[in-house]
């Protein structure tokens, strides 16, 4: 049996960057900042931790401020679920690929979200059935005291387990590094029409169905 390790944002979903853009700028406005994310900033940063957006936009502010703004975004998102629902969609062919893998192999999800956020997003795209409770892992990156890295989550998950092969699929350097840490075959995904980041990965794809060659 093989293990497939999925990223969520920018990989299994699409179009949520519109919600991130709208919420981020609204919260910045509410907090009295004059700075705003541009669509180019948002595109470049998408898939990273939300606090990284504000570290980029407000480099002179301390890290605690970046985390504070992130927390306000999460709170705003929770109070306005209609924003996420109006943007986010399951990625092209995601259901097909997840269904075929589930029949033969094990798959887990590792995401830079909170536990609450992860459940909320999985419900929004109707993917809960593909990832049982013990197959979804959040880094809780918004909490300094409890956050872990994707790499740490995967290493800990694999302790005491044996798989014929590990395959990771994601859209950022962090996802590739997670796979490299455990000797996995790494897939770097990017939505059609977009350019790949300068990241070394075993495979670079624009169609999730290409992962099925591993099945």
TABELDA-V408640 format. One record per helix or strand. SS is the DSSP state (a for helix, b for strand). FROM is the first residue (numbers start at 1). TO is the last residue. If there is no record, write none. Layout:
SS/FROM/TO, SS/FROM/TO
This chain:
b/2/6, b/13/14, a/17/30, a/39/45, a/50/57, a/63/79, a/81/87, b/89/90, a/94/104, b/106/111, a/115/124, a/128/130, a/133/135, b/136/138, a/150/158, b/165/170, a/173/181, b/185/189, b/203/205, a/208/214
